[in-house]
Amino acid sequence: MRRLWFVVLALVAACAARADMVTTPGGRVEGKVAFTAEGLQVAGKPVAWGDTLFVIRDQQGRSIRSPEALRMASGEVWFAHVAGLSAGRLKARIPLLGERELDAAAIGAVDFLPDLSPPEPGDKPGTLYREKGEPVPGQLLWIDGQRLAIDSPLGVLTLSRDGLARYLFKAGASPAAAADEVSLLDGSTLRGQAKPVKDGLELDHAVLGKVAIPGRMVRSVLRHPAGVAWLGELAPARVNAVPLVVKGAPPETLDYPTLGGTRVWPGELLAIRGIRIQPKCTVTYRLPKLPGQRLVFAATVGPVEGMRGDVRLRLTAAGKTLVERDLGPAAQREAVTAEVPRNAELAVEVDFGPNLRFPCGVILGDPMVVGR
């Protein structure tokens, strides 16, 4: 198995036509994906589930979304209709699961609008945010079909649900490190231990128990085998962003499918989780301890959507340049790999090239470091 890890680290650029995609220790495979009791079938060829790192389905359509969303403390997002809240218990109708009653302690936020961006770092827990008007701090007391009540500094207020944006219970999320992440066609995400069954997946979920997921509803699956660190899930140790106009632009994590808005991956740069970095920005990662004697970085690299300028990408560690690439508007996505010294921080540096025009930047698709 360790011998095969090196093959995936020599990822080949995918062909121009978009298709379902599966990455395993044996490489990247494209073609129609079907779920079976034994694992996956990709373009009619079997792929073992234990060898699967991630799956991306080329699902062009979108299912009908529920009017609200629950952002769970686990980092999951469930599109649902919030039926009510009382005595610390929230009732919601979830398309895949029917009506469920949940402990409010498991919920990070209730979005009363379906396409809100994730909470900002400065958003305050225990606060009701509205489409118009100032936020209202206080404890959420109850919700029914039309109204809610909040114990605010001005006393208990009863407000219509119309015009509300979000109630934030708690900030941040604590996803299970070893969990599989399953993204659904409506944009919902579920985390747990997934196993393939005929025409779908069975997910062992910490809150929901056994969940049967039809294969037609699956957009992507991201797995967390031992020995793999996904950079898109790590908090940078340091970010040095030089101001271009008013302030420096920090790196931005992108998800597929994107939650909130209609942004898609540029061109053929298809990934589950990527990092967008603009010029004059250096992002440094302190890697977790991984098994094996060597660490190898792997990712796909491509220009941002609507690229007009040139950029230079450099990956460095322990004072050495591991990868250096120049990208312009016509650049195609490319696989890059490099061995990373142990106990060294990994820095990703993006700077301007000769042609200084905007938009300008780099997207790292599914960047990972593997111990082998």
Legacy VTK file of the C-alpha trace (Angstrom):
# vtk DataFile Version 3.0
C-alpha trace
ASCII
DATASET POLYDATA
POINTS 372 float
0.000 0.000 0.000
2.813 2.440 0.825
4.400 1.789 -2.556
1.165 2.819 -4.268
0.974 6.120 -2.371
3.726 7.528 -4.555
1.604 7.025 -7.680
-1.159 9.317 -6.484
1.453 11.905 -5.666
2.340 12.001 -9.372
-1.174 13.155 -10.297
-1.738 13.640 -13.990
-3.721 16.604 -15.270
-7.261 15.550 -16.102
-8.500 15.501 -19.665
-10.436 18.464 -21.058
-13.853 16.841 -20.905
-15.508 17.019 -17.521
-16.616 13.741 -15.977
-16.987 12.004 -12.639
-13.595 11.690 -10.996
-12.110 9.371 -8.371
-8.619 9.622 -6.863
-7.017 6.553 -5.294
-3.482 5.548 -4.310
-3.210 4.147 -7.831
-3.950 7.457 -9.554
-6.829 9.565 -10.806
-9.633 7.867 -12.751
-12.360 9.640 -14.737
-15.655 8.252 -15.990
-19.187 7.619 -14.822
-19.223 6.562 -11.159
-21.636 3.958 -9.806
-21.884 2.736 -6.203
-21.904 -1.011 -5.535
-21.835 -3.184 -2.439
-18.168 -3.973 -3.156
-17.036 -0.370 -3.761
-17.167 1.828 -6.842
-17.439 1.260 -10.559
-15.686 3.991 -12.560
-16.263 3.764 -16.313
-17.169 0.127 -15.718
-13.953 -0.679 -13.828
-13.957 -1.623 -10.115
-12.331 0.659 -7.533
-11.996 -0.510 -3.926
-13.548 1.782 -1.324
-10.512 1.416 0.907
-8.367 2.892 -1.874
-10.636 5.900 -2.458
-9.379 9.338 -1.408
-12.115 11.448 -2.955
-14.999 11.257 -5.422
-16.396 14.123 -7.481
-19.617 13.604 -9.437
-20.176 15.788 -12.494
-23.746 16.543 -11.435
-24.810 19.541 -13.501
-28.324 19.771 -12.099
-29.379 20.950 -8.655
-32.188 19.650 -6.501
-34.765 21.960 -4.970
-33.337 23.523 -1.840
-35.199 23.867 1.402
-35.881 27.466 2.469
-33.512 27.467 5.451
-30.273 25.809 6.526
-28.761 24.464 9.728
-25.026 24.976 10.229
-24.047 22.260 12.643
-21.336 22.507 15.286
-19.628 19.653 13.399
-19.152 21.934 10.386
-21.919 20.260 8.376
-24.596 22.231 6.535
-28.111 20.785 6.311
-30.644 22.493 4.079
-33.946 22.070 5.865
-37.195 23.708 6.887
-37.017 24.837 10.518
-40.384 23.942 12.023
-39.792 25.078 15.591
-37.597 25.408 18.662
-38.540 25.045 22.318
-36.838 23.886 25.518
-33.511 23.496 23.727
-34.903 21.138 21.084
-35.179 22.125 17.416
-37.548 20.459 14.951
-36.602 20.475 11.280
-37.844 18.813 8.098
-34.852 17.533 6.129
-35.577 16.270 2.584
-33.369 13.181 2.878
-34.375 12.307 6.449
-37.887 13.598 7.051
-38.761 15.415 10.288
-36.119 15.259 12.998
-35.791 16.704 16.495
-32.295 17.892 17.362
-30.502 19.104 20.475
-29.843 22.824 19.958
-26.361 22.273 21.454
-25.408 20.458 18.221
-26.306 23.484 16.082
-23.906 26.298 15.257
-26.357 28.565 13.430
-29.800 28.702 11.879
-29.881 30.392 8.475
-33.343 31.738 7.693
-32.223 32.376 4.095
-30.906 29.497 1.927
-27.821 31.025 0.290
-26.012 32.931 3.025
-22.227 32.916 3.119
-20.674 31.213 6.173
-20.413 33.316 9.349
-17.575 35.835 9.367
-14.822 35.644 12.031
-16.156 38.838 13.632
-19.740 37.589 13.961
-20.798 37.222 17.581
-22.348 34.062 19.048
-25.715 34.506 20.708
-26.792 37.090 18.128
-29.725 37.411 15.709
-28.736 38.918 12.354
-31.335 40.571 10.130
-31.468 41.476 6.431
-31.941 45.098 7.472
-31.341 46.691 10.823
-28.830 46.149 13.594
-28.059 42.675 14.988
-29.949 41.731 18.150
-27.888 40.047 20.892
-29.592 37.655 23.250
-30.669 34.096 23.949
-33.037 32.518 21.448
-36.063 31.307 23.421
-38.379 29.714 20.868
-39.287 29.521 17.186
-42.583 28.640 15.555
-43.747 28.703 11.949
-44.002 32.511 11.701
-42.142 34.082 14.628
-39.378 33.722 17.176
-38.609 35.160 20.603
-35.252 36.400 21.841
-34.260 37.545 25.327
-32.487 40.773 24.326
-30.965 43.596 26.440
-34.303 45.408 25.894
-36.298 42.479 27.220
-38.010 39.601 25.447
-38.698 40.518 21.805
-41.075 38.595 19.540
-40.158 39.049 15.866
-41.504 37.843 12.567
-39.280 35.383 10.721
-39.634 37.531 7.607
-36.533 39.685 7.219
-34.345 37.524 9.452
-30.983 36.294 8.159
-29.295 34.121 10.796
-29.165 33.281 14.477
-25.622 32.347 15.493
-25.491 29.968 18.438
-21.733 29.420 18.436
-18.756 30.305 16.275
-16.416 27.854 14.588
-16.772 24.149 13.983
-15.103 20.974 15.217
-15.316 18.354 12.462
-14.264 14.802 13.220
-10.784 14.414 11.747
-11.302 10.848 10.520
-14.840 11.319 9.205
-15.909 11.010 5.588
-17.562 14.149 4.195
-20.469 13.565 1.810
-21.819 16.529 -0.172
-25.336 16.248 -1.557
-26.901 17.669 -4.686
-28.797 20.351 -2.728
-25.552 21.627 -1.135
-25.962 19.848 2.205
-22.953 18.138 3.772
-22.964 15.146 6.116
-20.003 13.679 8.021
-19.511 10.207 9.397
-18.224 6.788 8.398
-19.462 6.041 4.878
-19.563 2.720 3.104
-20.851 1.986 -0.391
-23.987 -0.052 -0.968
-25.853 -0.835 -4.158
-26.786 2.476 -5.830
-25.732 4.633 -2.895
-23.971 5.082 0.422
-24.718 4.163 4.022
-23.444 6.790 6.452
-22.925 6.083 10.151
-23.653 9.563 11.580
-22.964 10.640 15.175
-26.333 12.426 15.511
-28.582 10.871 12.891
-27.524 7.220 13.174
-27.572 5.121 9.995
-28.431 7.276 6.990
-29.156 5.795 3.555
-28.041 8.181 0.786
-29.163 7.440 -2.800
-26.282 7.634 -5.237
-28.151 10.104 -7.441
-28.007 12.657 -4.591
-24.224 12.481 -4.049
-22.144 15.370 -5.385
-18.819 14.456 -3.761
-17.127 12.398 -1.066
-13.944 13.475 0.715
-12.276 10.815 2.848
-9.689 11.149 5.632
-7.415 8.102 5.606
-4.508 7.955 8.018
-1.374 9.594 6.696
-3.069 12.337 4.641
-3.317 16.028 5.617
-5.579 18.244 3.480
-4.206 21.800 3.435
-7.665 23.205 2.684
-8.704 22.062 6.161
-5.650 23.346 8.056
-5.514 26.787 9.634
-2.388 28.571 8.368
0.339 29.164 10.925
0.970 32.576 9.341
-0.402 34.704 6.502
1.647 37.574 5.098
-0.518 39.526 2.651
0.937 42.779 1.303
-1.763 45.430 0.689
-2.530 45.937 -3.007
-5.038 48.778 -2.630
-6.345 49.169 0.911
-5.568 45.871 2.613
-3.959 42.571 1.844
-6.111 39.731 0.509
-5.952 36.586 2.682
-6.207 33.104 1.157
-9.754 31.905 0.515
-10.953 28.323 0.846
-13.294 27.185 -1.946
-15.655 24.220 -1.788
-17.273 22.138 -4.520
-20.162 22.565 -4.778
-19.948 26.115 -3.415
-22.340 26.887 -0.570
-23.895 30.299 -1.053
-23.790 32.163 -4.345
-23.289 30.626 -7.768
-19.504 30.596 -8.093
-18.089 27.562 -9.900
-14.574 26.318 -10.434
-12.782 28.180 -13.229
-12.418 26.252 -16.479
-11.657 22.615 -15.808
-10.051 23.077 -12.374
-12.286 20.620 -10.579
-11.686 19.871 -6.903
-13.581 19.292 -3.685
-11.693 21.823 -1.627
-9.240 24.361 -2.972
-7.344 27.445 -1.850
-7.407 30.696 -3.818
-4.352 32.903 -3.257
-3.808 36.347 -4.750
-0.412 37.940 -5.517
1.739 39.411 -2.764
0.558 36.751 -0.328
2.540 34.031 1.458
0.676 31.335 3.410
2.673 29.163 5.801
1.429 25.819 7.137
2.697 23.855 10.113
2.044 20.265 9.078
0.678 17.684 11.513
2.716 14.610 12.370
2.215 11.985 9.670
3.436 8.375 9.511
6.192 7.182 7.218
9.708 8.311 6.394
8.848 10.909 3.729
6.302 13.677 3.242
5.101 14.498 -0.257
2.954 17.453 -1.309
0.487 17.052 -4.199
-2.150 19.339 -5.736
-3.515 20.606 -8.998
-2.639 24.211 -9.877
-4.517 26.610 -12.133
-5.375 30.279 -12.668
-8.370 32.009 -11.073
-11.561 32.601 -13.039
-11.194 35.415 -15.595
-7.415 35.568 -15.175
-5.849 38.501 -17.048
-2.431 38.930 -15.462
0.565 36.669 -14.795
1.553 35.144 -11.459
4.481 33.198 -10.059
3.853 30.375 -7.588
6.595 29.119 -5.242
6.431 26.395 -2.602
9.275 26.476 -0.102
10.320 24.573 3.020
13.483 24.628 5.130
14.918 27.365 2.924
14.526 25.314 -0.281
12.272 25.948 -3.281
10.219 22.804 -3.866
7.955 23.983 -6.721
8.056 27.061 -8.950
5.517 27.798 -11.686
4.577 30.782 -13.857
0.887 30.991 -14.783
-0.855 33.281 -17.246
-4.404 33.613 -18.586
-3.973 30.642 -20.966
-2.516 28.282 -18.346
-4.156 24.870 -18.018
-4.506 23.096 -14.732
-1.424 21.092 -13.885
-0.518 18.507 -11.282
2.436 19.356 -9.058
4.252 17.190 -6.518
7.239 17.751 -4.253
8.902 16.047 -1.313
8.643 18.129 1.866
11.351 17.949 4.556
10.114 16.580 7.847
9.639 19.011 10.747
9.674 21.959 8.315
6.926 24.473 7.684
5.498 24.590 4.157
5.116 28.059 2.622
3.014 28.862 -0.465
4.038 32.169 -2.055
2.142 33.906 -4.883
3.554 37.022 -6.568
2.970 39.020 -9.743
4.506 37.968 -13.032
5.539 40.320 -15.875
1.949 41.187 -16.896
0.354 43.009 -13.943
-3.411 42.953 -14.562
-6.478 41.888 -12.608
-8.084 39.427 -11.961
-4.942 37.595 -10.980
-4.226 34.653 -8.696
-3.754 30.918 -8.231
-6.053 28.111 -7.127
-4.571 25.029 -5.475
-6.999 22.153 -6.030
-7.237 19.576 -3.237
-3.726 20.281 -1.873
-2.531 17.477 0.368
0.569 16.208 2.116
1.010 12.438 2.409
3.293 10.552 4.773
4.819 7.444 3.244
LINES 1 373
372 0 1 2 3 4 5 6 7 8 9 10 11 12 13 14 15 16 17 18 19 20 21 22 23 24 25 26 27 28 29 30 31 32 33 34 35 36 37 38 39 40 41 42 43 44 45 46 47 48 49 50 51 52 53 54 55 56 57 58 59 60 61 62 63 64 65 66 67 68 69 70 71 72 73 74 75 76 77 78 79 80 81 82 83 84 85 86 87 88 89 90 91 92 93 94 95 96 97 98 99 100 101 102 103 104 105 106 107 108 109 110 111 112 113 114 115 116 117 118 119 120 121 122 123 124 125 126 127 128 129 130 131 132 133 134 135 136 137 138 139 140 141 142 143 144 145 146 147 148 149 150 151 152 153 154 155 156 157 158 159 160 161 162 163 164 165 166 167 168 169 170 171 172 173 174 175 176 177 178 179 180 181 182 183 184 185 186 187 188 189 190 191 192 193 194 195 196 197 198 199 200 201 202 203 204 205 206 207 208 209 210 211 212 213 214 215 216 217 218 219 220 221 222 223 224 225 226 227 228 229 230 231 232 233 234 235 236 237 238 239 240 241 242 243 244 245 246 247 248 249 250 251 252 253 254 255 256 257 258 259 260 261 262 263 264 265 266 267 268 269 270 271 272 273 274 275 276 277 278 279 280 281 282 283 284 285 286 287 288 289 290 291 292 293 294 295 296 297 298 299 300 301 302 303 304 305 306 307 308 309 310 311 312 313 314 315 316 317 318 319 320 321 322 323 324 325 326 327 328 329 330 331 332 333 334 335 336 337 338 339 340 341 342 343 344 345 346 347 348 349 350 351 352 353 354 355 356 357 358 359 360 361 362 363 364 365 366 367 368 369 370 371
